[in-house]
Amino acid sequence: MKKVITALLAILFLASQYGFASEIKVSTLEDSIMKRDSGNVWISLKATVTNNGSSPRVAVPVQAVDENNHTMKNFGLKGTIPPGATGELVGSIPVSEHEFKKIKKWQVAE
């Protein structure tokens, strides 16, 4: 429950600081393994985003889900894309080997 509340608070903070939801459109979301170390897998996430809002600051809430569509990890990609333009947001996140084996896909949180 604490993880869910923390994730919701993080999303609300991003919403207050950055434009997302109806103001952006994510056309692609790609993930790739950057490296493995000390029992962790470093994942790179890249989203192609069109900014339909008025602010250049944008954020995309991303989540890793398992085979039952349960959320395992929450992550936010954020950056600047001029209003009316399309650009890429890139970020990385460490995931334990144990969790990584259970991740079915990364998706934009609804």
C-alpha positions as CSV (number, residue, x, y, z in Angstrom):
1,M,0.0,0.0,0.0
2,K,2.9,2.4,0.8
3,K,4.4,1.8,-2.7
4,V,1.0,2.7,-4.3
5,I,0.6,5.9,-2.3
6,T,4.2,6.9,-3.0
7,A,3.7,6.2,-6.8
8,L,0.5,8.3,-6.8
9,L,2.1,11.2,-5.0
10,A,5.0,11.1,-7.5
11,I,2.6,11.2,-10.4
12,L,0.6,14.0,-8.8
13,F,3.8,16.0,-8.3
14,L,4.8,15.4,-12.0
15,A,1.4,16.5,-13.1
16,S,1.7,19.8,-11.2
17,Q,5.2,20.4,-12.6
18,Y,4.9,19.0,-16.1
19,G,2.3,18.6,-18.8
20,F,1.1,15.1,-19.5
21,A,-2.1,13.0,-19.9
22,S,-4.3,14.8,-22.5
23,E,-1.5,17.3,-23.3
24,I,0.9,14.7,-24.8
25,K,0.8,11.8,-27.1
26,V,3.3,8.9,-26.8
27,S,3.8,7.2,-30.1
28,T,6.6,4.8,-29.1
29,L,8.0,3.5,-25.9
30,E,11.2,1.4,-26.1
31,D,13.2,-0.4,-23.5
32,S,16.7,-1.9,-23.6
33,I,19.2,-3.3,-21.2
34,M,22.1,-1.0,-20.6
35,K,24.1,-3.1,-18.2
36,R,24.0,-5.6,-15.3
37,D,25.8,-5.2,-12.0
38,S,25.5,-6.3,-8.4
39,G,22.3,-8.2,-9.0
40,N,20.6,-5.3,-10.9
41,V,19.7,-4.8,-14.5
42,W,19.8,-1.1,-15.7
43,I,17.0,-0.5,-18.1
44,S,17.0,2.4,-20.6
45,L,13.5,3.7,-21.5
46,K,12.9,6.0,-24.5
47,A,9.6,7.6,-25.5
48,T,8.7,9.5,-28.6
49,V,6.4,12.2,-27.4
50,T,4.3,14.9,-29.2
51,N,3.6,17.9,-26.9
52,N,0.1,19.2,-27.5
53,G,0.2,21.5,-24.5
54,S,1.3,25.0,-23.9
55,S,4.3,24.3,-21.6
56,P,7.6,22.9,-22.9
57,R,7.9,20.8,-19.8
58,V,6.5,17.3,-20.3
59,A,6.4,14.1,-18.3
60,V,5.4,10.5,-19.1
61,P,4.5,8.1,-16.3
62,V,5.8,4.7,-17.2
63,Q,5.2,1.3,-15.5
64,A,6.6,-2.2,-15.7
65,V,3.9,-4.9,-15.5
66,D,4.0,-8.6,-15.0
67,E,2.2,-11.4,-16.9
68,N,-1.0,-10.7,-14.8
69,N,-0.8,-7.0,-15.7
70,H,0.1,-6.0,-12.1
71,T,2.4,-3.0,-11.8
72,M,5.9,-3.9,-10.6
73,K,7.7,-0.6,-11.1
74,N,6.7,3.0,-11.7
75,F,9.0,5.5,-13.4
76,G,8.7,9.0,-14.9
77,L,10.4,10.2,-18.0
78,K,10.5,14.0,-18.0
79,G,12.1,16.7,-20.1
80,T,11.4,19.6,-22.4
81,I,9.7,19.5,-25.8
82,P,8.5,22.7,-27.4
83,P,4.7,23.0,-27.7
84,G,3.5,21.5,-30.9
85,A,6.7,19.6,-31.5
86,T,7.7,15.9,-31.2
87,G,10.8,14.8,-29.4
88,E,12.3,12.0,-27.3
89,L,12.4,11.5,-23.6
90,V,15.1,9.2,-22.3
91,G,15.8,7.8,-18.8
92,S,17.2,4.8,-17.0
93,I,16.2,2.8,-14.0
94,P,17.8,0.0,-12.0
95,V,15.7,-3.2,-11.5
96,S,16.7,-6.2,-9.4
97,E,17.4,-9.4,-11.4
98,H,14.5,-11.0,-9.5
99,E,12.0,-8.3,-10.6
100,F,13.5,-8.1,-14.1
101,K,12.7,-11.8,-14.8
102,K,9.0,-11.1,-14.0
103,I,8.6,-8.0,-16.1
104,K,6.4,-8.7,-19.2
105,K,6.4,-5.2,-20.7
106,W,6.9,-1.5,-20.0
107,Q,3.9,0.7,-20.8
108,V,2.6,4.3,-20.4
109,A,0.6,4.5,-17.2
110,E,-3.0,5.4,-17.7
